[in-house]
Amino acid sequence: MLKRFLYMGIAALSLSSCSKNLDIPPVDQISNDQYWKTGSDLNSYVLQFYTAFPTFRNQSGFHGNIGMDAYNGSDHQIQNIPVTQMNGTRTATASGGRWNWASIRAVNIFFENYQKVNEPAANIAQYVGEAHFFKAWFYFEKVRFFGDVPWYTNSMLANDAHLYDARTPRTQVVDSILYHLDQAIAKLSLLKDVPGGNNRLSKEAALIFKTRVALFEGSWQKYHAGTPFATSGANPSKYFQAAVDAAKELMTPGKYKVGIYNTGKPASDYNALFNSTNLSSNTEVTLWCKFDKSQSTFSHNFQQYITSGTNGLSATRELILNYLKKDGTPYDYDGTAATVKGSAFLTKIGTDCDPRLSQVIWIPGQTMWDNSAGKVLFVKPSLEKSGENKNYTGFQMNKGVDPKDPTAGGALGFSTACETGAVVFRYAEALLNYAEAQAELGGAIDYASSIDKLRARAGMPNFAAQADASRSKYADFGYTLSNELYEIRRERAVELACEGFRFDDWRRWRAHNLFKGKRPTGFPYLASEYAAGLVVPTDASGLVDPFKTSMASGYNFNVGRDYLDNIPTNEITLNPKLTPNPGW
């Protein structure tokens, strides 16, 4: 049972609350006094929270995390229409949405009751550690989208005065999140000892998440300083240092079960992290979600849509421009595009550039599927198709493809029989967070222990801080950085491409300049490759320009408003202390 926890999504109690009030008592299937008796009760209770992790089953579309940068909004991955947050066309939420406190309330119920269990502390430490982790996880979600939020320490009933608390400054909330992560790290088992292995939370996973939280807040406070989105008196360096310290702890020789997956196959090792049905022995993956089609709905459609379809998602030229030549120097994409067009352009860059590129987008000649449906090679992007099979930029995604999967190419029809595992935490993120936080602190940067390991897997040279004459085309953040930080951000874009990180990255960097007043573009279109009469919008340089008509003036991002969501208007009516976010 424990080894299957993440896809089982067990909930011991049925708990619910109104989106604002946090005041409805739990609707228990057994009474609260009857429940908290054994360590098994605690185990069952915390397992309900694992369904909060992003996987193929609880994210928009069929691509899971591999599509979230498009659905949330980024310059590197798009869906078929402009994202409203990036385009400044959001409307205020009246109620509900992300302002839902049921999960935080449920965690607080755990903390109010777990000590009733009469077992040695060592026997229940894993479950207590998981509760600390999930309180941090759920609160970080609130901070990411709302900034300042009330900090609740108990479950509260209808008459509790704390229901009408004001918002707590986000730095205080983040400090509390880091406290809970420290408690989680102290109590969770080491990955080598935890029941269920990397299908269950461990010290390693909590340390990776701590680097993420700390880097996010340090960056947010540094780059939003002087705007309404910053916190008065914040100290970004404190958070950068916390990220560095957590990463260094994770690097302690022999203490933790972590590493970079590298079998010496640069053309496939990177993709193996995302196309496998079993990641239990992969030391880079500290937490993943297992799927099993024999367990009713615990499977998905990913391989079908990464092969025979697109789910309407496309990578952009703005992502592709980040990939270096195989010798580690900048590549002249525009110079190449001037003479090499269409699918030949894809072949050229797939041959010349970082091998991770051809493990993120389809290159002509790659096998799309090879199973009971036959064997089919990729020829050209599906610009001519429609709906969920259409590609919009010429850069058609293949990250995570397994041509041998029985569902690839739609071999089983519209079937939810795919069992490709979903990565939740991997060590590579901690190494990138470590290098970036070190650079932000201004000290020496340990590339040998961080980015160089990622480049080695891809068969790329070691990290080098270098100038790039084309930087303004893909890294125009609206301010100047050191060459080191530019290149660290480049490496992050490449290694974490289309994994859902870019949405948070541009927001924490206050980098709306990447896309405001601009349109995403694609590859150099070659009309002769497609049927006569096909209309594909292109710009003056002949690059595919998918939003040329629908967004003629480029993204109209609302700089003074859209870095945060609005607090639902009815919540502010109920509690006037919940002041609106800037611009709402």
C-alpha positions in Angstrom: 0.0 0.0 0.0 2.7 2.5 0.9 4.6 1.9 -2.3 1.5 3.0 -4.2 0.6 6.0 -2.1 0.8 8.8 -4.6 -1.6 7.5 -7.2 -4.0 6.0 -4.6 -4.8 9.5 -3.2 -6.2 8.0 0.0 -8.4 10.2 2.2 -9.1 8.9 5.7 -11.6 11.6 6.5 -13.9 13.6 4.2 -13.3 17.2 5.0 -14.7 20.3 3.5 -15.1 24.0 4.1 -16.4 27.2 2.4 -13.8 28.9 0.3 -13.5 31.8 2.8 -14.9 30.9 6.1 -12.8 27.9 7.2 -15.7 27.5 9.6 -17.6 24.4 8.6 -16.8 21.5 11.0 -15.3 18.4 9.3 -17.9 16.0 7.9 -16.4 12.9 9.5 -17.3 9.4 8.5 -16.3 8.5 12.1 -16.1 10.9 15.0 -13.0 12.9 15.6 -12.5 11.3 19.1 -12.7 7.9 17.6 -10.2 8.5 14.9 -6.9 9.6 16.3 -5.8 6.3 17.9 -2.8 4.7 16.0 0.0 5.6 13.7 -1.9 4.0 11.0 -4.6 6.7 11.4 -2.0 9.4 11.0 -0.6 7.6 7.9 -4.1 7.4 6.3 -4.8 11.0 7.1 -1.7 12.5 5.5 -2.0 10.4 2.4 -5.0 12.5 1.3 -2.7 15.4 0.7 -0.5 13.7 -1.9 -3.2 14.3 -4.5 -2.1 18.0 -4.4 1.1 17.3 -6.3 0.9 18.1 -10.0 0.6 15.1 -12.2 -0.9 14.1 -15.5 -4.3 13.6 -13.8 -4.8 16.9 -12.0 -3.4 19.5 -14.4 -5.0 21.2 -17.4 -4.9 19.2 -20.6 -3.3 15.9 -21.2 0.4 16.9 -20.9 0.4 17.3 -17.1 3.4 19.4 -16.0 4.8 19.3 -19.5 2.1 21.7 -20.5 1.7 23.9 -17.5 3.9 26.8 -18.8 1.4 27.1 -21.7 -1.7 27.0 -19.6 -0.4 29.3 -16.8 1.3 31.6 -19.3 4.9 31.9 -20.4 7.1 33.2 -23.3 8.4 29.6 -23.9 5.3 27.6 -24.4 1.9 28.6 -25.7 -1.6 27.2 -26.3 -3.8 28.1 -29.2 -5.0 31.4 -27.7 -3.2 34.1 -25.7 -3.2 33.6 -21.9 -5.4 36.2 -20.2 -2.9 37.0 -17.4 -0.1 37.8 -19.9 -2.5 39.7 -22.1 -4.0 41.9 -19.3 -7.5 40.6 -20.0 -8.3 38.9 -16.7 -11.5 39.8 -14.9 -11.9 39.8 -11.1 -12.9 36.6 -9.4 -16.0 37.0 -7.3 -15.6 33.9 -5.2 -13.7 30.6 -5.0 -10.9 30.0 -7.4 -7.5 29.6 -5.7 -8.8 31.3 -2.5 -9.7 27.9 -1.0 -8.6 27.0 2.5 -9.9 23.4 2.8 -6.4 21.8 2.6 -4.8 24.2 5.1 -7.6 23.7 7.4 -7.3 19.9 7.1 -3.5 20.1 7.9 -4.3 22.2 10.9 -6.8 19.5 12.1 -3.9 17.0 12.0 -1.7 19.3 14.2 -4.6 19.7 16.7 -5.0 15.9 17.0 -1.9 13.9 16.2 -0.6 13.9 19.8 -3.6 11.9 20.9 -1.9 8.9 19.3 -0.2 6.9 22.0 2.9 5.7 20.1 6.6 6.6 20.4 7.5 9.8 18.6 9.9 7.9 16.3 7.0 5.7 15.1 5.0 8.7 13.9 7.8 11.1 12.9 7.3 10.4 9.1 3.6 11.4 9.3 4.3 14.5 11.4 7.0 15.5 8.9 4.6 15.1 6.0 2.1 17.3 7.7 4.7 20.0 8.2 5.7 19.6 4.5 2.1 20.0 3.3 1.4 23.0 5.4 4.4 24.6 3.7 3.2 23.4 0.3 -0.3 24.7 0.6 0.8 28.1 2.0 3.4 28.5 -0.7 0.7 28.1 -3.3 -1.2 30.9 -1.6 1.9 33.2 -1.5 2.7 32.5 -5.1 -0.7 33.7 -6.3 -1.9 36.2 -3.6 1.2 37.6 -1.9 0.2 38.5 1.7 -2.3 36.0 3.1 -3.7 35.4 6.7 -1.6 32.8 8.6 -3.9 30.3 10.3 -2.7 28.0 13.0 -5.9 26.1 13.9 -8.9 24.8 12.1 -11.4 27.3 13.5 -15.2 27.2 13.8 -17.8 29.7 12.7 -17.4 32.0 15.7 -13.6 32.2 15.7 -12.5 35.8 15.5 -9.4 34.8 13.6 -11.6 34.2 10.5 -11.5 38.0 10.1 -7.8 38.5 10.5 -5.9 40.8 8.2 -3.4 39.6 5.7 0.0 38.6 7.1 3.0 40.2 5.2 4.3 37.6 2.8 7.8 37.6 4.2 6.4 36.5 7.6 4.3 33.8 5.8 7.4 32.6 3.9 9.4 32.6 7.1 6.8 30.3 8.6 6.8 28.1 5.5 10.6 27.7 5.9 10.1 26.9 9.6 7.6 24.1 8.7 10.1 22.8 6.0 12.8 22.7 8.6 10.5 20.7 10.8 9.7 18.4 7.9 13.4 17.9 7.1 14.1 17.0 10.7 11.2 14.5 11.0 11.0 12.9 7.5 12.9 9.7 6.8 15.9 9.7 4.5 15.0 8.6 1.0 16.9 5.3 1.5 14.8 4.5 4.5 11.3 5.9 3.8 8.6 3.2 3.2 7.6 3.5 -0.5 11.0 5.0 -1.5 10.8 7.9 -3.9 7.0 7.4 -4.1 6.8 9.1 -0.7 8.1 12.3 0.8 11.6 12.3 2.2 14.2 14.6 3.6 15.7 14.9 0.1 12.4 16.1 -1.4 11.8 18.6 1.4 15.3 20.1 1.0 14.7 20.5 -2.8 11.4 22.3 -2.0 13.1 24.5 0.5 15.5 25.7 -2.2 12.6 26.5 -4.4 10.7 28.5 -1.8 13.7 30.5 -0.6 14.9 31.3 -4.2 11.4 32.4 -5.2 11.0 34.8 -2.3 14.5 36.2 -2.5 14.0 36.9 -6.2 10.6 38.3 -5.7 11.7 40.8 -3.1 14.8 41.8 -5.0 13.3 42.4 -8.4 9.9 43.8 -7.2 11.6 46.2 -4.8 10.1 49.6 -5.1 6.9 48.3 -6.5 3.5 47.7 -4.7 4.3 43.9 -4.9 7.4 44.1 -2.6 7.4 43.9 1.2 8.8 46.8 3.1 12.0 46.0 4.9 12.5 42.7 3.1 16.0 41.2 3.0 16.3 39.2 -0.2 19.8 37.9 0.7 18.4 36.1 3.7 16.3 33.9 1.4 19.1 33.5 -1.2 21.3 32.2 1.6 18.6 29.9 2.8 18.4 28.4 -0.7 22.2 28.0 -0.8 22.3 26.4 2.7 19.5 23.9 1.8 21.3 22.9 -1.4 24.6 22.5 0.3 23.0 20.3 2.9 21.6 18.1 0.2 25.1 17.9 -1.3 26.6 16.5 1.9 28.7 13.5 0.7 27.2 10.2 1.5 24.3 11.5 3.5 21.5 11.7 1.0 20.4 9.6 -1.9 20.6 12.1 -4.7 22.5 12.3 -8.0 22.1 13.2 -11.7 20.8 10.4 -13.9 23.5 9.9 -16.5 24.2 6.6 -18.3 26.5 8.2 -20.9 23.8 8.6 -23.5 23.4 12.3 -24.1 20.8 11.7 -26.9 18.4 10.0 -24.6 19.3 10.3 -20.8 17.5 13.6 -20.4 14.3 12.3 -22.0 14.4 9.1 -19.9 13.5 11.2 -16.8 10.1 12.0 -18.4 9.1 8.9 -20.4 9.6 6.1 -17.9 6.9 4.1 -16.2 9.1 3.2 -13.3 11.4 5.8 -11.7 11.9 4.0 -8.4 15.6 3.4 -8.9 16.4 6.9 -10.4 18.3 8.8 -7.8 17.7 12.1 -9.5 14.0 11.8 -8.9 13.3 12.2 -5.2 9.5 12.1 -5.6 7.4 10.9 -8.5 3.8 9.7 -9.2 3.3 6.2 -10.3 0.4 5.2 -12.5 -1.2 1.8 -12.8 -4.0 1.2 -15.4 -5.3 -1.7 -13.3 -6.3 0.8 -10.6 -9.4 2.2 -12.3 -8.7 5.8 -13.4 -5.0 5.8 -12.3 -3.6 6.2 -15.8 -3.7 9.0 -18.5 -3.4 10.0 -22.1 0.1 11.6 -22.2 1.8 9.4 -24.8 -1.1 9.6 -27.2 -0.9 13.4 -27.2 2.8 13.8 -27.3 2.9 11.6 -30.4 -0.2 11.7 -32.6 -1.6 15.0 -31.2 -0.4 18.2 -29.6 -3.3 19.1 -27.2 -2.9 22.5 -28.8 0.5 23.2 -27.1 3.6 24.5 -28.9 7.1 25.5 -27.9 8.2 29.0 -29.1 11.3 30.4 -30.8 11.9 32.4 -27.6 12.6 29.0 -25.8 14.6 27.6 -28.7 17.0 30.6 -28.8 18.3 29.6 -25.4 20.0 26.4 -26.7 23.7 26.7 -27.3 25.7 25.0 -30.0 27.2 21.7 -29.0 30.6 23.5 -28.4 28.9 25.6 -25.7 28.9 28.9 -27.7 25.8 30.9 -28.9 24.1 29.7 -32.0 23.1 32.0 -34.9 19.5 30.9 -35.2 18.4 33.9 -37.3 21.4 33.5 -39.7 20.4 29.9 -40.2 16.7 30.7 -40.6 17.6 33.2 -43.4 18.8 30.3 -45.6 17.4 27.1 -44.2 13.6 26.9 -43.9 10.9 24.6 -42.6 11.7 21.0 -41.5 15.2 21.4 -42.8 15.7 24.1 -40.2 14.6 21.7 -37.5 17.0 19.1 -38.8 19.8 21.7 -38.8 19.4 22.9 -35.3 18.7 19.4 -34.0 22.1 18.4 -35.4 24.1 21.5 -34.4 22.8 22.3 -30.9 22.6 21.0 -27.3 21.2 17.5 -27.4 18.4 18.5 -25.0 16.8 20.5 -27.8 16.0 17.3 -29.8 14.5 15.8 -26.6 12.1 18.7 -26.2 10.9 19.3 -29.8 10.4 16.9 -32.7 13.2 16.7 -35.3 12.5 15.1 -38.7 13.4 11.5 -38.7 12.7 10.8 -35.1 10.4 7.9 -34.3 7.0 9.1 -33.1 5.6 5.6 -32.4 6.7 2.1 -32.9 4.1 -0.3 -31.5 0.9 -2.2 -32.6 -0.1 0.9 -34.7 3.1 0.5 -36.8 6.2 2.6 -37.0 5.9 6.3 -37.9 8.6 8.9 -38.2 8.3 12.6 -37.7 8.4 14.5 -41.0 7.2 18.0 -40.3 5.1 20.0 -37.7 1.4 19.6 -38.0 0.6 23.2 -38.9 -2.0 22.0 -41.3 -4.1 20.1 -38.7 -6.8 21.5 -36.4 -7.9 21.4 -32.8 -6.0 19.2 -30.5 -3.7 17.9 -33.3 -2.5 21.2 -34.5 0.9 22.8 -33.9 1.1 26.6 -33.9 4.8 27.5 -34.1 6.6 24.7 -36.0 8.3 23.7 -32.7 6.2 20.6 -31.8 6.8 19.2 -28.4 8.2 15.6 -27.8 9.5 15.9 -24.3 8.7 12.7 -22.5 7.9 10.6 -25.6 8.2 6.8 -25.5 7.6 5.5 -29.0 7.2 2.0 -27.7 4.4 2.9 -25.3 1.3 0.9 -26.2 -0.8 4.0 -26.3 1.6 6.1 -28.5 0.2 7.2 -31.8 -3.3 6.5 -30.6 -2.8 2.7 -31.0 -5.5 2.0 -28.4 -7.8 4.8 -29.5 -8.7 7.5 -27.0 -7.5 5.4 -24.1 -6.5 6.3 -20.6 -4.1 3.4 -20.4 -0.8 5.3 -20.3 1.4 4.6 -17.3 4.2 7.1 -17.8 5.3 8.4 -14.4 5.1 12.0 -13.4 8.2 13.7 -11.9 7.4 15.8 -8.8 10.9 16.7 -7.5 14.2 16.1 -9.1 17.7 16.9 -7.9 18.5 19.0 -11.0 16.2 21.7 -9.8 18.2 22.0 -6.5 21.4 22.4 -8.5 20.0 25.2 -10.6 18.5 26.9 -7.6 21.9 26.6 -5.8 23.8 28.3 -8.7 21.3 31.1 -9.1 21.1 31.9 -5.4 24.9 31.9 -5.2 25.1 34.3 -8.1 22.5 36.6 -6.5 24.6 36.7 -3.3 27.6 37.8 -5.4 30.1 35.2 -4.2 31.9 32.4 -5.9 29.7 30.0 -7.7 30.2 26.2 -7.5 29.5 25.2 -11.1 31.4 21.9 -10.8 28.8 20.7 -8.2 25.8 22.1 -10.0 25.3 23.2 -13.6 28.3 21.3 -15.0 26.7 18.0 -13.9 23.6 18.9 -16.0 25.7 19.8 -19.0 27.7 16.7 -18.6 24.6 14.5 -19.0 23.8 16.4 -22.2 27.4 16.0 -23.5 27.9 19.7 -23.3 31.0 21.6 -22.2 31.2 23.0 -18.7 29.5 26.3 -17.9 31.0 29.5 -19.2 29.8 33.1 -18.6 29.8 34.7 -22.0 28.4 37.5 -24.0 25.7 36.8 -26.6 24.9 39.4 -29.3 21.4 37.8 -29.7 20.5 38.0 -26.1 17.9 40.8 -26.6 15.8 38.4 -28.6 15.3 35.8 -25.8 16.5 37.4 -22.6 15.3 41.0 -22.6 14.3 41.1 -18.9 14.0 44.8 -18.8 17.2 45.3 -16.8 20.8 44.3 -17.1 22.4 41.3 -15.4 25.9 40.0 -15.2 26.9 37.5 -17.9 26.9 34.8 -15.2 23.3 35.4 -14.2 22.2 35.6 -17.9 23.8 32.3 -18.5 22.4 30.7 -15.3 18.9 31.8 -16.4 19.6 30.3 -19.9 20.6 27.0 -18.4 17.5 27.0 -16.2 15.4 27.6 -19.3 17.0 24.7 -21.1 17.1 22.1 -18.3 13.6 22.8 -17.0 12.0 23.5 -20.4 8.2 23.0 -20.4 8.1 21.6 -16.8 6.0 24.4 -15.4 8.8 26.5 -13.9 8.9 29.3 -16.4 5.6 30.9 -15.3 7.0 31.3 -11.7 10.4 32.4 -13.1 9.2 35.4 -15.1 7.0 36.5 -12.3 9.7 36.3 -9.5 12.2 38.0 -11.8 9.6 40.8 -12.7 10.4 40.0 -16.3 7.3 41.1 -18.1 9.6 42.8 -20.6 10.2 39.4 -22.1 6.8 39.5 -23.7 4.9 42.7 -23.1 4.2 44.4 -26.5 5.6 41.3 -28.3 4.2 38.2 -29.9 5.6 34.7 -29.6 7.1 33.4 -32.8 8.0 30.1 -34.4 10.3 28.5 -37.1 10.9 29.8 -40.6 7.9 28.6 -42.6 8.4 26.9 -45.9 5.1 26.9 -47.8 6.1 24.3 -50.3 6.1 21.6 -47.5 2.3 22.0 -47.1 -0.7 21.9 -49.3 -1.5 24.9 -51.5 -3.9 27.3 -49.9 -2.9 26.6 -46.3 -2.8 29.9 -44.4 0.0 30.1 -41.8 0.5 33.6 -40.4 4.1 34.8 -40.6 6.0 37.9 -39.6 8.2 40.1 -41.8 11.1 37.6 -41.4 9.0 34.7 -42.5 8.8 33.2 -39.0 5.5 31.6 -38.0 3.5 34.2 -36.0 0.5 32.4 -34.5 -1.1 35.5 -32.7 -0.5 37.9 -35.6 -4.2 38.6 -35.9 -5.6 37.9 -32.5 -2.9 39.9 -30.7 -1.6 42.4 -33.3 0.0 44.7 -30.7 1.6 42.0 -28.6 0.8 41.0 -25.1 -0.9 43.8 -23.1 0.3 42.7 -19.7 -1.0 44.9 -16.8 2.3 45.6 -15.0 0.5 47.2 -12.0 -1.9 44.4 -11.5 -1.3 41.0 -13.0 1.7 39.8 -11.0 -0.8 38.6 -8.4 -4.4 37.3 -8.5 -7.2 39.2 -7.0 -8.7 38.2 -3.7 -12.3 37.3 -4.5 -14.5 40.3 -4.2 -17.0 38.6 -1.9 -14.3 37.7 0.5 -13.3 41.3 0.9 -17.0 42.2 1.5 -17.2 39.5 4.2 -13.9 40.6 5.8 -12.9 44.3 5.0 -9.5 43.6 6.5 -8.6 41.6 3.4 -7.4 44.6 1.4 -7.3 44.1 -2.4 -4.1 43.3 -4.3 -2.5 46.1 -6.3 -4.6 47.1 -9.3 -7.6 45.0 -8.4 
